C-alpha cells in the first residue's frame, strides 16, 4: 500500500539522517546488499526496530547475519556471542570495558529478540524466555567478572571456623519475573 511505503521510507530516511556523520555505517550498507534488504524489511515492522538502530548504529552489524530474519536466537547462541565478546577482556579486566561489552551484548540480543518477535519467527510465549536468558547470562558474566576483579586485591572471602573454613560461594537470587522465566 502506498501509505505503508511512505511510512517505511520515512523510517529509513530518519535512520539515515541519524547515522549521516558515520561513514563506516554507510559503507556497511553499501557493501552488503542483504543487510540493506534486511533493513528495509525491518522498517516494514514499524518504528521500534529502526529507532533502536538509529539510537545505537552498532546494531547495523546485526543485519549482516544471514539468520537474523530466519531463525530466532537461542540461549546457546546468545551465550556463545557473550562469551566471544568477553573472552578478550579476561586477560586484563577493565571494569568499564566489561560493562560496555555487557551493554553491547544486551542491545544486540534484545534487538535480535525483537526482530524475531515482530517478524513472527519467535512465538510470543518464548519471547519472555529469551529475555530471561539474556538477563541470566548478563548476571552470570557480571558476577564472574566482579569476582575476578575483587579477589586478587581483597582475597577470597572465607566462611566457617577451623577445619570447616572454606571459600564462600555466591549466587544471585532472581525472583518475580526473572525467577519465573517471565522477564
C-alpha positions in Angstrom: 0.0 0.0 0.0 1.3 3.5 -0.8 0.8 4.7 2.8 2.8 1.9 4.1 5.6 2.5 1.6 5.7 6.2 2.7 6.0 5.1 6.4 8.8 2.7 5.6 10.6 5.4 3.6 10.1 7.9 6.4 11.7 5.4 8.9 14.6 4.7 6.7 15.3 8.4 6.0 15.2 9.1 9.7 17.7 6.3 10.3 20.0 7.5 7.6 19.8 11.0 9.0 20.8 9.8 12.4 23.9 8.0 11.1 24.9 10.6 8.5 28.2 11.5 10.2 29.4 7.9 10.4 30.7 6.8 7.1 31.5 3.3 8.3 27.8 2.5 8.7 27.0 3.8 5.2 29.9 1.7 3.8 28.4 -1.3 5.6 25.0 -0.7 3.9 26.6 -0.1 0.5 28.8 -3.2 0.7 26.1 -5.6 2.0 23.1 -5.9 -0.3 21.4 -8.4 2.0 21.9 -6.1 5.0 20.2 -3.3 3.1 17.3 -5.6 2.2 17.0 -6.7 5.9 17.0 -3.1 7.0 14.1 -2.3 4.6 12.2 -5.5 5.8 12.7 -4.4 9.4 11.4 -0.9 8.6 8.2 -2.6 7.5 7.6 -3.8 11.0 7.1 -0.3 12.5 9.2 2.3 14.2 10.7 0.3 17.1 13.5 -1.5 15.3 14.6 1.4 13.2 14.6 3.6 16.3 16.8 1.1 18.0 19.3 1.2 15.2 19.2 5.0 15.0 19.9 5.2 18.7 22.6 2.5 18.5 24.0 2.3 15.0 26.3 -0.5 16.0 23.2 -2.7 15.7 23.6 -2.4 11.9 26.3 -5.1 12.3 23.5 -7.5 13.3 22.0 -7.1 9.8 25.0 -8.9 8.3 23.9 -12.2 9.9 22.1 -14.4 7.4 19.9 -15.9 10.1 18.5 -12.6 11.5 15.1 -12.9 9.9 15.0 -16.7 9.6 16.0 -18.2 12.9 15.2 -16.9 16.4 18.1 -16.6 18.9 18.5 -19.5 21.3 20.2 -19.4 24.6 23.3 -21.3 23.4 23.8 -18.8 20.5 23.3 -15.9 22.9 25.8 -17.5 25.4 28.4 -18.0 22.6 28.0 -14.4 21.5 28.5 -13.1 25.0 31.5 -15.5 25.6 33.1 -14.2 22.4 32.6 -10.6 23.5 34.1 -11.2 26.9 37.0 -13.5 26.0 39.4 -10.7 25.2 38.7 -8.9 28.5 39.7 -11.7 30.8 43.4 -11.2 30.5 43.3 -7.6 31.5 40.0 -7.0 33.3 38.9 -3.4 32.8 35.6 -2.8 34.6 34.5 -0.1 32.2 35.2 -2.3 29.2 33.4 -5.2 30.8 30.3 -3.1 31.4 30.5 -1.6 27.9 30.6 -5.1 26.4 27.7 -6.3 28.5 25.7 -3.3 27.3 26.6 -4.0 23.7 25.6 -7.6 24.1 22.3 -6.7 25.8 21.4 -4.2 23.0 22.2 -6.7 20.2 20.4 -9.6 22.0 17.3 -7.6 22.7 17.4 -6.4 19.1 17.6 -9.9 17.8 14.7 -11.0 20.0 12.6 -8.0 18.9 13.3 -8.9 15.3 12.3 -12.5 15.9 9.2 -11.4 17.7 8.0 -8.8 15.2 8.7 -11.0 12.2 6.7 -13.9 13.7 9.8 -16.1 13.8 9.6 -16.4 17.7 6.4 -17.4 19.4 5.2 -14.8 21.9 5.4 -17.4 24.7 9.2 -17.8 24.0 10.0 -14.1 23.9 10.0 -13.9 27.7 12.2 -17.0 27.9 14.8 -15.4 25.6 14.6 -12.1 27.6 15.2 -14.1 30.8 18.1 -15.9 29.1 19.7 -12.5 28.3 19.3 -11.3 31.9 20.7 -14.5 33.3 23.7 -14.5 31.0 24.5 -10.9 31.9 24.2 -11.6 35.6 26.5 -14.6 35.3 29.1 -12.6 33.5 28.8 -9.6 35.8 29.2 -11.9 38.9 32.2 -13.7 37.3 33.9 -10.5 36.3 33.4 -8.9 39.7 34.8 -12.0 41.4 37.9 -11.9 39.1 38.4 -8.2 39.8 37.9 -8.3 43.6 39.6 -11.4 44.8 43.2 -10.6 43.7 43.2 -7.4 45.8 40.8 -8.4 48.7 41.4 -12.1 48.8 38.8 -14.9 48.6 36.1 -14.4 51.2 36.0 -17.3 53.6 33.4 -18.7 55.9 33.3 -21.3 58.7 35.7 -21.9 61.6 38.7 -24.1 62.0 38.7 -27.3 59.9 35.4 -26.3 58.3 36.8 -23.0 57.0 36.2 -22.7 53.2 35.8 -20.2 50.4 32.3 -18.7 50.2 30.0 -19.5 47.3 28.0 -16.6 46.0 24.8 -16.5 44.0 22.3 -14.1 42.6 18.7 -14.8 43.5 16.1 -14.0 40.9 12.5 -13.7 41.9 9.4 -12.5 40.4 9.6 -12.3 36.6 13.3 -13.3 36.4 12.8 -16.3 38.7 9.7 -17.4 36.8 11.2 -17.2 33.4 8.8 -14.4 32.6 11.1 -11.4 32.2 
